[in-house]
């Protein structure tokens, strides 16, 4: 569908942010944070063979990570139809799933709006925190605009956009309300162990230590202080986190975008081919805040 901009479009803040390579580290940070909600994390571990099994079965957890990345890429850079179909598929899966509280025996639905909201807020907060602290030029007004735009993504997974935080103040208030519910459960320890030492064939264990462990450490370091206290591991010195994020951001952004975007599933390349080379995402397009915020029109409207 040539010319169809999709759910957000190239004038949106979302279009620019989601093309940055630091999104991968932000995604790992989101997994660390999401795992601290006891009911939400049980919905993952009790319904995923990747976390119920050991050995080869555990390796499917990599598939979960890639499916999440594929969903974000489809919703951001695909056509509106692509995004709606991806959202419908997620809602269809969630409707079938339940989880059990081991302490009370209560059985609850995975698509409980409170749980979906936690997952959404942990994701968008992680994306903003990591990218901003790594040097991506996102101003306060643009950060608020991003959160407002992301109400459209929340709608796709089954949330009422009006109930989703649409700016930084509302997001901070949400986290303040939910913090008493967070805890380090056995399921959270399981996720933590996977992120620190994901299942890897024996010959690749040295590669895991060399390449993956720094990513996991960096994502963990970018968590808020209360998350470090819950996990019970020391946080890095406060000044070290932005320094490491900025150094990593400079390194990853030095790789030419056209080379990075060749990696599957190539959402950005397909979007640029559909809409033209002038729609390539990039941080330089955020330097003029008015150019992004003015003329926004209906792009990113949570009602679609």
Secondary structure, 3 states (H helix, E strand, C coil): CCCCCCCCCCCCHHHHHCCCCCHHHHHHHHHHHHCCEHHHHHHHHCCCHHHHCCHHHHHHHHHHHHHHHHHHHHHHHCCHHHHHHHHHHHHHHHHCCEEECCCCCCEEECCCHHHHHHHHHHHHHHHHHHHHHCCCCCCHHHHHHHHHHCHHHHHHCCCCHHHCCCCHHHHHHHHHHHHHHECCCHHHHHHHHHHHCCCCCHHHHHHHHHHHHHHHHHHHHCCCHHHHHHHCCCCCCHHHHHHHHHHHHHHHHCCCHHHHCCCCCCHHHHHHHHHCHHHCCCHHHHCCHHHHHCCCCCCCCCCC
